[in-house]
């Protein structure tokens, strides 16, 4: 028998964007539900750092202390060329912000902290709840939710599969879609999700080393490829090496709650021998050991941007609206800001006309912001020889800078770069 439920706001997805939106809605005492088909938070993921503006958001949510207690603080980022020469420095300590650094923390740890904080505000994600049959209309969004449970199959080898335990029919006034790359809500709203540039393939290694890791995030530019180094704390580091197109299968890494890519464990491209070759070729400055690899994975990154961040009763945040190059961790950081922004706009107004006005403004703000951060319209200009080199490698760098919000503008200025405002954009 179907169980009918109604709610003011339905939030799809319990990743960082959805959890941030839930925190805002909980504080505003808005009637909402947070749904996720997964059984728990991530166990491992690619995203691993928070920007200064994101840290200020977490401060406002009273979530900053546990995050910083678990994070490694980085106060600079550098860009090197293929000759191993430093070309640019980003000094976060010079930013006029409350938290002038990057906070390195795994997405899995961040999500666990946000879930714990949400529980203190009286709310919990509804895990194992699969959303389907989303039907938006002029006055509401209607959708079906399957509550899932694990059941045992009859195979000789122990095996479990998810089964439907109960079915609910929901009606929501609005939906915040933070349900990731394959967003069902985005598809239900008929919002196109085109690629704006060629996809990227990476070989990623996390390992412990016997040398003291650099205390900076580093990008290494080699022709049309961008390699990335992150220190992780406790003697660990991560290298992400950009590989030829087609290196990784499109679905080679399941970012949804999977710790080990088992196909990658036996891949020749991800062998210890190939790791040593990649380090020697692209990171000759690295002199530590690389034998104790804890995580190795093939990752396929697509560059996509939704044509709109919402329509009618369905509005997008996070990976449901964008996928970006990997170095800057933009999708997670900006996605959290988007989740908070959407929740603020929806909770500040009660009339549909007022909400629609603010949601239309949200769409314009987000599309403009992303087109500039990703330099889709080639509006980034520079001053001086150092900036000239950066612009010659704009496809490597734009979208990979680890900054968002107001800090993004400040960092462009450090790099002697600026966003050119075209005549049609002037008020």
C-alpha positions as CSV (number, residue, x, y, z in Angstrom):
1,X,0.0,0.0,0.0
2,X,1.3,3.4,-1.0
3,X,2.0,5.9,1.8
4,X,1.4,9.6,0.9
5,X,3.5,12.3,2.3
6,X,3.8,16.1,1.7
7,X,6.7,18.4,2.5
8,X,7.7,22.0,1.8
9,X,11.2,21.3,0.5
10,X,12.6,18.0,-0.7
11,X,16.4,17.8,-0.8
12,X,17.8,15.0,-3.1
13,X,21.3,13.8,-2.2
14,X,23.2,13.7,1.1
15,X,26.6,14.8,-0.3
16,X,28.2,18.1,0.8
17,X,25.8,20.3,-1.2
18,X,22.6,18.6,0.0
19,X,23.8,18.4,3.6
20,X,24.7,22.1,3.6
21,X,21.2,22.9,2.3
22,X,19.7,20.7,5.0
23,X,21.6,22.6,7.7
24,X,20.2,25.9,6.5
25,X,16.6,24.5,6.3
26,X,16.9,23.0,9.8
27,X,18.1,26.3,11.3
28,X,15.2,28.1,9.6
29,X,12.8,25.5,10.9
30,X,11.5,24.7,7.4
31,X,9.6,21.5,6.7
32,X,12.0,19.4,4.6
33,X,13.2,15.9,3.9
34,X,16.7,14.8,2.9
35,X,16.7,11.7,0.7
36,X,19.6,9.5,-0.5
37,X,19.6,6.1,-2.1
38,X,23.0,5.2,-0.6
39,X,23.2,3.4,2.7
40,X,25.7,5.8,4.2
41,X,28.2,8.6,3.5
42,X,31.1,8.2,1.2
43,X,34.0,5.9,2.3
44,X,36.4,7.6,-0.1
45,X,36.3,10.2,-2.8
46,X,38.3,12.5,-5.0
47,X,37.3,15.8,-3.4
48,X,39.6,16.7,-0.5
49,X,39.9,20.4,0.3
50,X,37.8,23.3,1.4
51,X,38.2,26.9,0.1
52,X,38.3,30.0,2.4
53,X,34.7,31.0,1.5
54,X,33.5,27.5,2.2
55,X,35.1,27.6,5.6
56,X,33.3,30.8,6.4
57,X,30.0,29.1,5.4
58,X,30.8,26.2,7.8
59,X,31.6,28.8,10.5
60,X,28.1,30.3,10.0
61,X,26.6,26.8,10.3
62,X,28.6,26.2,13.6
63,X,30.5,23.4,11.9
64,X,33.9,24.9,11.6
65,X,35.6,23.5,14.8
66,X,35.2,19.8,14.0
67,X,36.3,20.4,10.4
68,X,39.4,22.3,11.3
69,X,40.3,19.7,14.0
70,X,40.4,17.1,11.3
71,X,42.0,19.2,8.5
72,X,45.5,20.0,7.3
73,X,45.9,23.8,6.6
74,X,47.7,24.9,3.5
75,X,48.5,28.6,3.0
76,X,49.8,28.5,-0.5
77,X,49.5,26.9,-3.9
78,X,52.1,26.9,-6.7
79,X,52.1,26.4,-10.5
80,X,55.2,24.8,-12.2
81,X,56.0,24.4,-15.8
82,X,57.3,21.3,-17.6
83,X,60.9,22.5,-16.9
84,X,60.2,22.3,-13.2
85,X,60.3,26.1,-12.9
86,X,57.9,27.9,-10.6
87,X,55.6,30.2,-12.6
88,X,53.0,31.4,-10.1
89,X,52.3,31.4,-6.4
90,X,48.9,31.7,-4.7
91,X,49.3,33.0,-1.1
92,X,46.1,32.4,0.8
93,X,47.5,34.1,3.9
94,X,47.2,37.4,2.0
95,X,43.5,37.1,1.5
96,X,41.3,39.5,3.5
97,X,39.2,36.6,4.9
98,X,38.6,34.9,8.3
99,X,40.2,31.6,7.2
100,X,43.2,32.4,4.9
101,X,44.1,28.9,4.0
102,X,42.9,25.7,2.3
103,X,41.6,23.0,4.6
104,X,42.6,19.5,3.4
105,X,40.0,17.1,4.5
106,X,38.4,14.1,2.8
107,X,34.9,14.4,1.5
108,X,34.0,11.3,3.6
109,X,35.2,13.0,6.8
110,X,33.4,16.2,5.9
111,X,30.1,14.4,5.2
112,X,30.4,12.5,8.5
113,X,30.9,15.8,10.4
114,X,27.9,17.4,8.6
115,X,25.7,14.4,9.3
116,X,26.6,14.5,13.0
117,X,25.9,18.3,13.1
118,X,22.6,17.9,11.4
119,X,21.6,15.3,14.0
120,X,22.2,17.8,16.7
121,X,19.7,20.1,14.9
122,X,17.1,17.3,15.0
123,X,17.4,16.0,11.4
124,X,18.9,13.0,9.7
125,X,19.4,11.9,6.1
126,X,17.0,9.2,5.0
127,X,19.5,6.7,3.7
128,X,18.4,3.8,1.4
129,X,15.6,6.0,0.0
130,X,15.6,5.9,-3.8
131,X,13.7,8.6,-5.7
132,X,12.1,7.9,-9.0
133,X,9.2,9.1,-11.3
134,X,9.8,12.8,-10.6
135,X,6.9,14.8,-12.1
136,X,7.1,18.6,-11.8
137,X,4.0,20.7,-12.3
138,X,3.1,24.4,-11.9
139,X,2.2,24.0,-8.2
140,X,4.4,21.2,-6.9
141,X,6.8,18.3,-7.5
142,X,5.5,14.8,-7.2
143,X,7.7,11.8,-6.9
144,X,7.9,8.2,-5.7
145,X,10.4,7.0,-3.1
146,X,11.4,3.4,-2.6
147,X,12.7,2.5,0.9
148,X,15.4,-0.1,0.3
149,X,16.6,-2.9,2.4
150,X,19.3,-5.5,1.8
151,X,18.1,-9.0,1.0
152,X,20.0,-12.2,0.4
153,X,20.0,-13.9,-2.9
154,X,19.9,-17.7,-3.5
155,X,23.4,-17.8,-5.0
156,X,25.9,-20.3,-3.6
157,X,28.3,-17.5,-2.9
158,X,27.0,-15.1,-0.2
159,X,25.5,-12.1,-2.0
160,X,23.2,-9.3,-1.1
161,X,21.0,-7.0,-3.2
162,X,18.8,-4.1,-2.3
163,X,15.0,-4.8,-2.2
164,X,12.1,-2.5,-1.9
165,X,10.7,-2.5,1.6
166,X,8.1,0.2,1.3
167,X,6.9,2.8,-1.3
168,X,6.0,6.4,-0.6
169,X,4.3,9.0,-2.8
170,X,5.7,12.5,-2.0
171,X,4.4,15.9,-2.9
172,X,6.9,18.8,-2.4
173,X,6.5,22.5,-3.0
174,X,10.1,22.7,-4.2
175,X,13.0,20.4,-4.8
176,X,16.7,21.1,-4.2
177,X,18.4,18.6,-6.6
178,X,21.9,17.8,-5.2
179,X,21.7,14.3,-6.6
180,X,24.9,14.3,-8.5
181,X,26.2,13.9,-12.1
182,X,23.3,11.6,-13.2
183,X,20.7,13.8,-11.5
184,X,17.2,12.4,-12.1
185,X,15.7,15.7,-11.0
186,X,17.7,17.6,-13.7
187,X,16.5,15.2,-16.3
188,X,12.9,15.5,-15.0
189,X,13.1,19.3,-15.4
190,X,14.4,18.8,-19.0
191,X,17.5,20.9,-18.3
192,X,20.3,20.2,-20.8
193,X,23.7,19.2,-19.4
194,X,26.2,19.7,-22.3
195,X,29.9,19.3,-22.3
196,X,31.7,22.6,-22.7
197,X,35.2,21.1,-23.2
198,X,36.9,17.8,-23.7
199,X,36.9,15.4,-20.8
200,X,40.0,14.5,-18.8
201,X,41.4,11.2,-17.7
202,X,43.6,10.8,-14.6
203,X,45.7,8.2,-12.8
204,X,45.4,8.9,-9.1
205,X,47.7,7.6,-6.3
206,X,47.6,8.1,-2.6
207,X,50.5,6.9,-0.6
208,X,52.6,7.3,2.5
209,X,56.1,8.5,2.0
210,X,59.3,8.6,4.2
211,X,60.1,12.3,3.3
212,X,58.4,15.3,4.6
213,X,55.6,16.3,2.2
214,X,55.5,19.8,0.7
215,X,53.1,22.0,2.6
216,X,51.4,23.4,-0.5
217,X,49.1,22.3,-3.3
218,X,51.0,22.2,-6.5
219,X,50.0,22.1,-10.2
220,X,52.5,20.9,-12.8
221,X,51.8,22.1,-16.3
222,X,53.1,19.9,-19.1
223,X,51.8,20.9,-22.5
224,X,48.1,20.4,-22.5
225,X,48.2,18.3,-19.3
226,X,47.8,19.4,-15.7
227,X,49.2,17.2,-13.0
228,X,48.3,17.8,-9.3
229,X,50.0,17.2,-6.0
230,X,48.2,17.5,-2.6
231,X,49.7,16.8,0.9
232,X,47.3,14.9,3.1
233,X,49.0,15.1,6.5
234,X,50.5,12.2,8.6
235,X,53.1,11.6,5.9
236,X,50.6,10.9,3.2
237,X,50.2,12.7,-0.2
238,X,48.2,12.4,-3.4
239,X,49.4,12.7,-7.0
240,X,46.9,13.0,-9.9
241,X,48.5,12.5,-13.3
242,X,46.6,13.6,-16.4
243,X,46.7,10.8,-18.9
244,X,45.9,10.6,-22.7
245,X,42.2,10.8,-23.6
246,X,40.5,7.4,-23.4
247,X,42.9,6.2,-20.6
248,X,40.0,5.8,-18.1
249,X,36.7,4.2,-18.9
250,X,33.8,6.6,-18.6
251,X,32.5,4.8,-15.5
252,X,35.9,3.5,-14.3
253,X,35.5,5.0,-10.8
254,X,32.3,4.8,-8.8
255,X,32.4,8.0,-6.7
256,X,29.3,6.8,-4.9
257,X,30.5,5.3,-1.7
258,X,33.2,3.0,-3.0
259,X,36.7,2.8,-1.4
260,X,38.6,0.6,-3.8
261,X,38.4,0.5,-7.6
262,X,39.1,-3.2,-7.9
263,X,39.7,-3.1,-11.6
264,X,42.5,-0.5,-10.9
265,X,44.4,-2.7,-8.5
266,X,45.6,-5.0,-11.4
267,X,46.0,-2.2,-14.0
268,X,49.4,-1.9,-15.5
269,X,48.9,1.8,-15.8
270,X,48.5,2.1,-12.0
271,X,51.3,-0.3,-11.1
272,X,54.1,0.8,-8.7
273,X,56.5,0.8,-11.7
274,X,54.4,3.2,-13.7
275,X,53.9,5.4,-10.6
276,X,57.7,5.7,-10.3
277,X,57.9,6.6,-14.0
278,X,55.3,9.3,-13.6
279,X,56.9,10.8,-10.6
280,X,60.3,10.8,-12.3
281,X,58.9,12.5,-15.4
282,X,56.4,15.0,-13.9
283,X,57.6,15.5,-10.3
284,X,61.4,15.3,-10.3
285,X,61.4,17.4,-7.1
286,X,59.7,14.6,-5.2
287,X,62.4,12.5,-3.5
288,X,60.4,10.4,-1.0
289,X,59.4,6.7,-1.2
290,X,56.2,5.8,-3.0
291,X,55.9,2.1,-2.2
292,X,53.1,2.1,0.3
293,X,50.2,3.0,-2.0
294,X,46.9,3.1,-0.1
295,X,44.6,4.1,-3.0
296,X,45.0,4.0,-6.7
297,X,42.2,4.7,-9.2
298,X,41.5,5.6,-12.8
299,X,39.2,8.7,-13.0
300,X,37.3,10.1,-15.9
301,X,36.4,13.8,-15.4
302,X,33.8,15.4,-17.7
303,X,33.5,19.2,-18.1
304,X,29.8,19.9,-18.1
305,X,27.6,22.9,-17.2
306,X,23.8,22.9,-17.0
307,X,22.2,25.3,-19.3
308,X,20.0,26.5,-16.4
309,X,20.3,26.0,-12.6
310,X,16.6,25.3,-12.3
311,X,13.1,25.4,-13.7
312,X,9.8,25.8,-12.0
313,X,9.9,23.8,-8.8
314,X,13.2,22.0,-9.3
315,X,16.5,23.8,-8.6
316,X,20.1,22.4,-8.9
317,X,23.2,22.5,-6.7
318,X,26.5,20.8,-6.9
319,X,27.4,18.1,-9.4
320,X,23.8,18.0,-10.6
321,X,24.6,21.3,-12.3
322,X,28.3,21.1,-13.1
323,X,31.4,18.9,-13.3
324,X,34.7,20.7,-13.4
325,X,38.5,20.0,-13.8
326,X,39.8,18.2,-10.7
327,X,42.6,20.3,-9.2
328,X,40.5,23.2,-7.8
329,X,37.9,21.0,-6.1
330,X,35.4,23.6,-7.5
331,X,32.3,21.4,-7.8
332,X,32.2,20.5,-4.1
333,X,33.1,23.9,-2.7
334,X,30.8,25.9,-5.0
335,X,28.2,23.2,-4.7
336,X,28.1,23.8,-0.9
337,X,27.7,27.5,-1.4
338,X,24.9,26.8,-3.9
339,X,23.1,24.5,-1.5
340,X,23.2,27.2,1.2
341,X,22.1,29.9,-1.2
342,X,19.2,27.9,-2.5
343,X,18.1,27.0,1.0
344,X,18.4,30.7,2.1
345,X,16.3,31.9,-0.8
346,X,13.6,29.3,-0.3
347,X,13.4,29.8,3.4
348,X,13.4,33.6,3.3
349,X,10.2,33.8,1.3
350,X,6.8,32.0,1.6
351,X,4.9,33.3,-1.4
352,X,5.5,31.5,-4.7
353,X,5.9,34.8,-6.6
354,X,8.6,36.0,-4.2
355,X,10.4,32.6,-4.3
356,X,10.4,32.5,-8.0
357,X,11.9,36.0,-8.3
358,X,14.8,35.0,-6.0
359,X,15.2,31.7,-7.8
360,X,15.5,33.4,-11.1
361,X,18.2,35.6,-9.6
362,X,19.9,32.5,-8.3
363,X,20.0,31.0,-11.8
364,X,21.5,34.1,-13.3
365,X,24.1,34.4,-10.6
366,X,25.2,30.8,-10.8
367,X,25.4,30.6,-14.6
368,X,27.4,33.9,-14.7
369,X,29.7,32.7,-11.9
370,X,30.5,29.4,-13.5
371,X,31.1,30.7,-17.0
372,X,33.7,33.1,-15.5
373,X,35.4,30.6,-13.2
374,X,35.7,28.1,-16.1
375,X,36.6,30.9,-18.6
376,X,34.1,29.5,-21.1
377,X,33.8,32.9,-22.8
378,X,37.6,33.7,-22.6
379,X,37.0,36.7,-20.5
380,X,40.1,36.3,-18.3
381,X,42.8,38.9,-19.2
382,X,46.2,39.5,-17.8
383,X,49.0,42.0,-17.2
384,X,52.7,41.3,-17.5
385,X,54.9,38.4,-18.6
386,X,53.9,36.0,-15.8
387,X,50.2,36.5,-16.6
388,X,51.0,36.0,-20.3
389,X,52.4,32.5,-19.6
390,X,49.3,31.7,-17.5
391,X,47.0,32.8,-20.3
392,X,48.9,30.7,-22.8
393,X,48.0,27.8,-20.6
394,X,44.5,28.9,-19.7
395,X,42.9,25.6,-20.5
396,X,45.2,24.0,-17.9
397,X,44.7,26.6,-15.2
398,X,41.2,28.1,-15.4
399,X,38.8,25.8,-13.6
400,X,41.7,24.3,-11.6
401,X,42.4,27.3,-9.3
402,X,41.5,26.3,-5.8
403,X,39.3,29.2,-4.9
404,X,35.6,30.3,-5.1
405,X,33.4,33.1,-4.1
406,X,35.0,36.5,-3.3
407,X,38.4,34.8,-2.8
408,X,38.4,33.8,-6.5
409,X,38.6,37.4,-7.5
410,X,41.4,38.1,-5.0
411,X,43.4,35.2,-6.2
412,X,43.1,36.3,-9.8
413,X,44.5,39.7,-8.7
414,X,47.5,37.9,-7.1
415,X,48.1,36.2,-10.5
416,X,47.8,39.6,-12.3
417,X,44.7,38.4,-13.9
418,X,41.2,39.9,-14.2
419,X,37.8,39.2,-15.6
420,X,37.0,41.5,-18.6
421,X,33.5,42.8,-18.3
422,X,32.0,43.1,-21.8
423,X,29.9,46.0,-22.9
424,X,26.7,43.9,-23.0
425,X,27.2,42.9,-19.4
426,X,27.5,46.5,-18.1
427,X,24.4,47.9,-16.4
